Amino acid sequence: MGPLSLGQWRAAQTPPRTALSVARELDVSHSLLSEWEKGTRKPGVELALRVEQLTDGAVPIETWGYTRELVELMRGAVERRDDLSATGS
């Protein structure tokens, strides 16, 4: 089976997960989660990664239009920044 949308993932859970319970777990409003599911908004990269983690990869970051390459570029930028901070540069 391929990647699922967040709504499909919720419905596939036993018992099905409510939008409210998922929103609470992600620490976002119910209305924001609803907008993600309707496609009128998408989560930022950090929240998209949290959705992927919550769903054990069933709703990957690519669902929202982000790429693994973008995530790796961001990871590298953060690591470089952390290295600079550690060396006092």
C-alpha positions in Angstrom: 0.0 0.0 0.0 1.3 3.5 -0.9 1.4 6.6 1.3 -1.8 7.7 2.9 -3.4 11.1 3.5 -3.7 12.1 7.1 -7.5 11.6 6.9 -7.1 8.1 5.4 -4.6 7.2 8.1 -7.0 8.3 10.8 -9.8 6.3 9.3 -7.6 3.2 9.0 -6.8 3.1 12.7 -8.5 0.7 15.0 -10.5 2.3 16.4 -10.4 5.3 14.0 -8.6 8.3 15.4 -10.6 11.5 15.6 -9.3 14.7 14.2 -9.4 16.2 17.6 -7.3 13.5 19.2 -4.6 13.8 16.4 -4.7 17.6 16.7 -4.1 17.4 20.4 -1.3 14.9 20.0 0.4 17.3 17.4 -0.4 20.3 19.6 -2.3 22.1 16.8 -5.8 23.3 16.7 -8.6 21.1 15.3 -9.4 23.7 12.7 -5.8 23.7 11.5 -5.7 20.0 11.2 -9.0 20.2 9.2 -7.4 22.6 6.8 -4.5 20.2 6.3 -6.9 17.4 5.5 -8.9 19.6 3.1 -5.7 20.7 1.4 -6.2 24.4 2.0 -3.1 24.6 4.1 -0.1 22.3 4.7 2.0 21.9 7.8 5.5 23.4 8.0 8.4 21.0 7.7 8.7 20.4 11.4 5.0 19.5 11.8 5.1 17.4 8.6 7.9 15.4 10.2 5.9 15.1 13.4 3.0 13.8 11.4 5.3 11.2 9.7 6.6 10.2 13.1 3.1 9.9 14.6 1.9 7.8 11.7 5.0 5.6 11.7 5.7 6.7 8.1 2.2 6.1 6.7 1.9 9.8 6.0 5.4 10.7 4.8 6.7 14.3 4.5 6.4 14.0 0.7 2.6 14.0 1.2 2.8 17.7 1.8 5.1 18.5 -1.1 8.4 18.5 0.8 11.3 16.3 -0.4 13.8 14.2 1.5 16.5 16.4 -0.1 15.0 19.5 1.5 15.0 17.8 4.9 18.7 16.7 4.4 19.7 20.3 3.3 18.0 21.7 6.4 19.6 19.1 8.7 23.0 20.0 7.2 22.4 23.7 7.8 21.4 23.1 11.4 24.5 20.9 12.0 26.8 23.6 10.5 25.2 26.2 12.6 25.5 24.1 15.7 29.2 23.4 14.9 29.8 27.1 14.5 28.2 27.8 17.8 30.2 25.1 19.5 33.5 26.6 18.2 32.5 30.1 19.1 32.8 31.4 15.5 
